[in-house]
Amino acid sequence: MAKMTLLLIEQVLRDMAAWRSSELSIDVSINLSAENLSDRGFIDCITGPTRRCNSSPAARSRN
């Protein structure tokens, strides 16, 4: 995965965690390239940051 893509994902996860702690419900989308999605290490690359920020698709607010 490109370093810039991973940095972006990590920043978005940190921002979402901060918003949640402030009781803000803001959905975020990140566009990923086909290359990112086909990368065999993709899931491994985002699992750590996702856990550190206590975020997951299931953590999304349901409006």
C-alpha positions in Angstrom: 0.0 0.0 0.0 1.3 3.5 -0.8 2.6 5.3 2.2 0.5 8.3 1.5 -2.7 6.2 1.4 -1.9 4.7 4.8 -1.1 8.1 6.3 -4.4 9.4 5.1 -6.3 6.4 6.5 -4.6 6.8 9.8 -5.3 10.5 10.0 -9.0 10.0 9.1 -9.3 7.3 11.8 -7.7 9.7 14.4 -10.1 12.4 13.4 -13.1 10.1 13.6 -12.1 9.0 17.1 -11.8 12.7 18.2 -15.2 13.5 16.7 -16.8 10.5 18.5 -15.3 11.6 21.8 -16.9 15.0 21.2 -20.2 13.2 20.5 -20.1 14.2 16.8 -21.5 11.7 14.3 -19.7 12.3 11.0 -19.5 9.6 8.4 -16.3 9.6 6.2 -15.5 7.9 2.9 -12.1 7.3 1.5 -11.6 6.5 -2.1 -9.1 3.7 -2.7 -7.6 2.6 -5.9 -8.0 -0.9 -7.4 -4.3 -1.3 -6.7 -4.9 -0.7 -3.0 -7.7 -3.1 -2.9 -5.8 -5.8 -4.7 -2.8 -5.5 -2.4 -2.6 -8.7 -0.4 -1.3 -6.7 2.6 -4.1 -4.2 2.6 -6.1 -5.6 5.5 -3.0 -6.1 7.6 -2.0 -2.5 6.9 -5.3 -1.0 8.1 -6.0 -3.4 11.0 -3.5 -1.9 13.4 -4.6 1.7 12.9 -8.2 0.7 13.0 -7.8 -1.1 16.4 -5.7 1.8 17.8 -8.4 4.2 17.0 -11.2 1.9 18.3 -12.9 2.1 14.9 -14.6 -0.4 12.7 -17.4 -0.5 10.2 -19.6 -1.8 13.0 -18.7 1.4 15.0 -20.5 3.6 12.5 -23.5 5.5 13.8 -26.8 4.3 12.4 -29.1 7.2 11.6 
